[in-house]
Amino acid sequence: MQLLISRSQILDNLCRQIDSFFSCTEEERSVLEIYLDKALERVKKCFQGVDNKYFKVESGGVKFNPYHSVQYMTFLYVLANELYRNGMSSTLSDKLYYLNKIMNGLDMFYAIELPEVWSAEHPVGSVLGRAKYGDGFFFYQGCTVGGNRGKDGMLHYPVIGNNVRMYANSSFIGKCNIGDNVILGAGALVKDEDIPSNSIVFGQSPNLIIKEKKHK
């Protein structure tokens, strides 16, 4: 993956950003140093599966630009999640999660497991909860994926298939099974309902309009 700035500059910038709002100890810097390459490798795999010209280079590879907000948002989540997966200090993961919220205006907790390939476009105001996310998940601004307590008293979260796209201010809430290749229209709300694969969804539960997605 082509880096716009050097690996050492990425690390220096990140540590300064953390230190500006919280603190970044030498021990925390050492941890970030250890896991930086693992995070960049995951970012590379993610970008390889994303159809976005700003993520690509002419040779056919991908690039990482820390000054591209969506790319940096992806990096901050992945790095925090990588620390979490490896049982590292939750305090440092918390700082990265909080930094992402401050810089990019979205709530994407490091303990949620996003797929290997996912992306967003100007995702300000979006909140992603502890759902199960399929590959190719994509969301825009103001989107919500969250839980709802069912009649059984349990908190249920959506199960989202592959290649699902959420347009602005749309939501998946509660016990939802969302098929593959689903498009959730702007402002739509799916709550405790299942959606078949290859669908375009409009409206709000329980009065959804579900249309078959026509393939070219």
PyMOL commands that set and color helices and strands:
alter all, ss='L'
color gray80, all
select helices_A, chain A and resi 7-21+26-48+53-55+69-85+90-104
alter helices_A, ss='H'
color red, helices_A
select strands_A, chain A and resi 2-3+63-64+107-108+118-120+127-128+137-139+144-146+148-149+155-156+159-160+165-166+171-173+177-178+183-184+189-191+199-204+207-212
alter strands_A, ss='S'
color yellow, strands_A
deselect
rebuild
show_as cartoon
